[in-house]
């Protein structure tokens, strides 16, 4: 394999960087006793942090069928990170909520992200990391304006 160079297309560098961060995050979560986790879980848990969601809403967020979303929620439920309850407005629907364990999991994720970013700062320097963060935020603002873009799996 050839080494990574700065002349790679930006999209490819961003994809490799995201893969590296996700891999390191999940390795750290497992070392901290969370057991095996799935990358899709983070998108669902972040969405649930703000408000409960239905299985259909989880499916839309992930870009998958209701059945596939149900399987993701099953994994989260088995891990104790979310709970299902009947929807008071529609008994046929299920509401998915973050549990206390799920909130602790997200807090641990934020701590790990800080640790990963610290290693990036050691690798490229404080100024370069700050410039990278500012540049990415600026590019996203040009694309989406004042509205925060949705956080969902890219593929």
MODELLER restraints for C-alpha pairs under 7 A, 6 or more apart:
rsr = mdl.restraints
at = mdl.atoms
rsr.add(forms.Gaussian(group=physical.xy_distance, feature=features.Distance(at['CA:25:A'], at['CA:112:A']), mean=6.46, stdev=0.5))
rsr.add(forms.Gaussian(group=physical.xy_distance, feature=features.Distance(at['CA:26:A'], at['CA:37:A']), mean=6.70, stdev=0.5))
rsr.add(forms.Gaussian(group=physical.xy_distance, feature=features.Distance(at['CA:30:A'], at['CA:36:A']), mean=5.94, stdev=0.5))
rsr.add(forms.Gaussian(group=physical.xy_distance, feature=features.Distance(at['CA:41:A'], at['CA:76:A']), mean=6.96, stdev=0.5))
rsr.add(forms.Gaussian(group=physical.xy_distance, feature=features.Distance(at['CA:43:A'], at['CA:151:A']), mean=6.81, stdev=0.5))
rsr.add(forms.Gaussian(group=physical.xy_distance, feature=features.Distance(at['CA:43:A'], at['CA:152:A']), mean=5.91, stdev=0.5))
rsr.add(forms.Gaussian(group=physical.xy_distance, feature=features.Distance(at['CA:44:A'], at['CA:58:A']), mean=6.59, stdev=0.5))
rsr.add(forms.Gaussian(group=physical.xy_distance, feature=features.Distance(at['CA:45:A'], at['CA:98:A']), mean=6.87, stdev=0.5))
rsr.add(forms.Gaussian(group=physical.xy_distance, feature=features.Distance(at['CA:48:A'], at['CA:97:A']), mean=6.16, stdev=0.5))
rsr.add(forms.Gaussian(group=physical.xy_distance, feature=features.Distance(at['CA:48:A'], at['CA:98:A']), mean=5.82, stdev=0.5))
rsr.add(forms.Gaussian(group=physical.xy_distance, feature=features.Distance(at['CA:49:A'], at['CA:98:A']), mean=6.52, stdev=0.5))
rsr.add(forms.Gaussian(group=physical.xy_distance, feature=features.Distance(at['CA:52:A'], at['CA:95:A']), mean=6.25, stdev=0.5))
rsr.add(forms.Gaussian(group=physical.xy_distance, feature=features.Distance(at['CA:52:A'], at['CA:96:A']), mean=5.46, stdev=0.5))
rsr.add(forms.Gaussian(group=physical.xy_distance, feature=features.Distance(at['CA:52:A'], at['CA:97:A']), mean=4.78, stdev=0.5))
rsr.add(forms.Gaussian(group=physical.xy_distance, feature=features.Distance(at['CA:53:A'], at['CA:95:A']), mean=5.64, stdev=0.5))
rsr.add(forms.Gaussian(group=physical.xy_distance, feature=features.Distance(at['CA:53:A'], at['CA:96:A']), mean=5.27, stdev=0.5))
rsr.add(forms.Gaussian(group=physical.xy_distance, feature=features.Distance(at['CA:53:A'], at['CA:97:A']), mean=6.91, stdev=0.5))
rsr.add(forms.Gaussian(group=physical.xy_distance, feature=features.Distance(at['CA:54:A'], at['CA:94:A']), mean=5.87, stdev=0.5))
rsr.add(forms.Gaussian(group=physical.xy_distance, feature=features.Distance(at['CA:54:A'], at['CA:95:A']), mean=4.87, stdev=0.5))
rsr.add(forms.Gaussian(group=physical.xy_distance, feature=features.Distance(at['CA:54:A'], at['CA:96:A']), mean=5.87, stdev=0.5))
rsr.add(forms.Gaussian(group=physical.xy_distance, feature=features.Distance(at['CA:55:A'], at['CA:66:A']), mean=6.26, stdev=0.5))
rsr.add(forms.Gaussian(group=physical.xy_distance, feature=features.Distance(at['CA:55:A'], at['CA:69:A']), mean=6.24, stdev=0.5))
rsr.add(forms.Gaussian(group=physical.xy_distance, feature=features.Distance(at['CA:55:A'], at['CA:70:A']), mean=6.22, stdev=0.5))
rsr.add(forms.Gaussian(group=physical.xy_distance, feature=features.Distance(at['CA:55:A'], at['CA:94:A']), mean=6.83, stdev=0.5))
rsr.add(forms.Gaussian(group=physical.xy_distance, feature=features.Distance(at['CA:56:A'], at['CA:66:A']), mean=5.42, stdev=0.5))
rsr.add(forms.Gaussian(group=physical.xy_distance, feature=features.Distance(at['CA:58:A'], at['CA:69:A']), mean=5.96, stdev=0.5))
rsr.add(forms.Gaussian(group=physical.xy_distance, feature=features.Distance(at['CA:59:A'], at['CA:65:A']), mean=5.52, stdev=0.5))
rsr.add(forms.Gaussian(group=physical.xy_distance, feature=features.Distance(at['CA:59:A'], at['CA:66:A']), mean=5.22, stdev=0.5))
rsr.add(forms.Gaussian(group=physical.xy_distance, feature=features.Distance(at['CA:59:A'], at['CA:69:A']), mean=4.82, stdev=0.5))
rsr.add(forms.Gaussian(group=physical.xy_distance, feature=features.Distance(at['CA:61:A'], at['CA:152:A']), mean=6.13, stdev=0.5))
rsr.add(forms.Gaussian(group=physical.xy_distance, feature=features.Distance(at['CA:62:A'], at['CA:152:A']), mean=6.13, stdev=0.5))
rsr.add(forms.Gaussian(group=physical.xy_distance, feature=features.Distance(at['CA:62:A'], at['CA:153:A']), mean=6.29, stdev=0.5))
rsr.add(forms.Gaussian(group=physical.xy_distance, feature=features.Distance(at['CA:76:A'], at['CA:82:A']), mean=5.77, stdev=0.5))
rsr.add(forms.Gaussian(group=physical.xy_distance, feature=features.Distance(at['CA:77:A'], at['CA:83:A']), mean=5.78, stdev=0.5))
rsr.add(forms.Gaussian(group=physical.xy_distance, feature=features.Distance(at['CA:80:A'], at['CA:101:A']), mean=6.49, stdev=0.5))
rsr.add(forms.Gaussian(group=physical.xy_distance, feature=features.Distance(at['CA:81:A'], at['CA:98:A']), mean=6.15, stdev=0.5))
rsr.add(forms.Gaussian(group=physical.xy_distance, feature=features.Distance(at['CA:81:A'], at['CA:99:A']), mean=5.43, stdev=0.5))
rsr.add(forms.Gaussian(group=physical.xy_distance, feature=features.Distance(at['CA:81:A'], at['CA:101:A']), mean=5.45, stdev=0.5))
rsr.add(forms.Gaussian(group=physical.xy_distance, feature=features.Distance(at['CA:81:A'], at['CA:102:A']), mean=3.91, stdev=0.5))
rsr.add(forms.Gaussian(group=physical.xy_distance, feature=features.Distance(at['CA:82:A'], at['CA:96:A']), mean=6.50, stdev=0.5))
rsr.add(forms.Gaussian(group=physical.xy_distance, feature=features.Distance(at['CA:82:A'], at['CA:97:A']), mean=5.39, stdev=0.5))
rsr.add(forms.Gaussian(group=physical.xy_distance, feature=features.Distance(at['CA:82:A'], at['CA:98:A']), mean=4.45, stdev=0.5))
rsr.add(forms.Gaussian(group=physical.xy_distance, feature=features.Distance(at['CA:82:A'], at['CA:99:A']), mean=5.00, stdev=0.5))
rsr.add(forms.Gaussian(group=physical.xy_distance, feature=features.Distance(at['CA:82:A'], at['CA:102:A']), mean=6.24, stdev=0.5))
rsr.add(forms.Gaussian(group=physical.xy_distance, feature=features.Distance(at['CA:83:A'], at['CA:96:A']), mean=5.73, stdev=0.5))
rsr.add(forms.Gaussian(group=physical.xy_distance, feature=features.Distance(at['CA:83:A'], at['CA:97:A']), mean=5.38, stdev=0.5))
rsr.add(forms.Gaussian(group=physical.xy_distance, feature=features.Distance(at['CA:83:A'], at['CA:98:A']), mean=6.49, stdev=0.5))
rsr.add(forms.Gaussian(group=physical.xy_distance, feature=features.Distance(at['CA:83:A'], at['CA:99:A']), mean=6.35, stdev=0.5))
rsr.add(forms.Gaussian(group=physical.xy_distance, feature=features.Distance(at['CA:84:A'], at['CA:94:A']), mean=6.25, stdev=0.5))
rsr.add(forms.Gaussian(group=physical.xy_distance, feature=features.Distance(at['CA:84:A'], at['CA:95:A']), mean=5.61, stdev=0.5))
rsr.add(forms.Gaussian(group=physical.xy_distance, feature=features.Distance(at['CA:84:A'], at['CA:96:A']), mean=4.73, stdev=0.5))
rsr.add(forms.Gaussian(group=physical.xy_distance, feature=features.Distance(at['CA:84:A'], at['CA:97:A']), mean=6.50, stdev=0.5))
rsr.add(forms.Gaussian(group=physical.xy_distance, feature=features.Distance(at['CA:85:A'], at['CA:94:A']), mean=5.62, stdev=0.5))
rsr.add(forms.Gaussian(group=physical.xy_distance, feature=features.Distance(at['CA:85:A'], at['CA:95:A']), mean=5.26, stdev=0.5))
rsr.add(forms.Gaussian(group=physical.xy_distance, feature=features.Distance(at['CA:85:A'], at['CA:96:A']), mean=6.62, stdev=0.5))
rsr.add(forms.Gaussian(group=physical.xy_distance, feature=features.Distance(at['CA:86:A'], at['CA:93:A']), mean=6.33, stdev=0.5))
rsr.add(forms.Gaussian(group=physical.xy_distance, feature=features.Distance(at['CA:86:A'], at['CA:94:A']), mean=4.73, stdev=0.5))
rsr.add(forms.Gaussian(group=physical.xy_distance, feature=features.Distance(at['CA:86:A'], at['CA:95:A']), mean=5.93, stdev=0.5))
rsr.add(forms.Gaussian(group=physical.xy_distance, feature=features.Distance(at['CA:87:A'], at['CA:93:A']), mean=5.48, stdev=0.5))
rsr.add(forms.Gaussian(group=physical.xy_distance, feature=features.Distance(at['CA:87:A'], at['CA:94:A']), mean=5.24, stdev=0.5))
rsr.add(forms.Gaussian(group=physical.xy_distance, feature=features.Distance(at['CA:87:A'], at['CA:95:A']), mean=5.46, stdev=0.5))
rsr.add(forms.Gaussian(group=physical.xy_distance, feature=features.Distance(at['CA:121:A'], at['CA:129:A']), mean=5.97, stdev=0.5))
